[in-house]
Amino acid sequence: MCVEAFSLCGFGDFQVKGMDYAAGRAEILCPDAFEAWAFLQQEEASQGAVCRYVWGVLCSFMDVLKRAVFE
């Protein structure tokens, strides 16, 4: 629900592909994250994440969810 709300706010079309609550990990894909715009404008490709703001937001979501489930 957190990722869906983030998408609805216009940050990109985020999709949860996998979750591991015990490890606090998730695989989340987004073909159009707002921060990736600059990369696309330069016609560059990346094998890793380029969206540091989004990365931080999603890590915060996982932290809260992990604490809610396991504490």
N, C-alpha and C positions, 0 to 999 in steps of 0.2 A: 504494500500500500504506500510505503514511503517513496519508493522509486516511481510509482505511478503518479503520485502527487507532484513529484519533482518534474516529471515529463509534462504534466498538465500545466505547469507554470511556465513552460516554454524553453526549458533548458536543453531539450533534445528528446529524441525517441528512444528512451532507455528501455531495455528489455533484460529481465533477469533470466539467465540461462541455467544457473545452478546455484545451490545454497548448501553450505556446510556450517550449521549453527555452532556446533561444538568447536570448530576451528576458528570461527568468526570470519569465514571467507565466503565470497560470492563471486560468481562470474556474471558480469553485467556488460552488455554490449550496447553501443549507441553509434549508429552510422552518421549522425548529424549533431554531435555535441557542439554547443555554441562556441566553446574554446577552440575547437578544431578548425574553425573557419580560417584562421590565419595560415594554418598548415596547408589547407586546401588551396588558398589563394596563391601560395608559393609553389604549388604542384609538388609538394613533398609528401613522402610516405613515412610512417613510423611503425615499428614493430611493437612499441610499447605505448603506454598512456602518455598523452600530451596535455591532458586537462587537469591541472593541479587543483583548481578550485573544486571541480566536480569530484575529483578523487577524495578530497577532504570531506566534502558533504557526504559522499557514500560511505566513507570510513566511519563517520559520526553515526550514520544510520545503523551500521553494523554493530558499533559499540553499544548503542542504546538497546538494540534488539538482543544482543548476546547477554547483557546484564539482566534484561527483563525475563529471558528464558531460563538462565542458569543461576540466578541469585535468589 
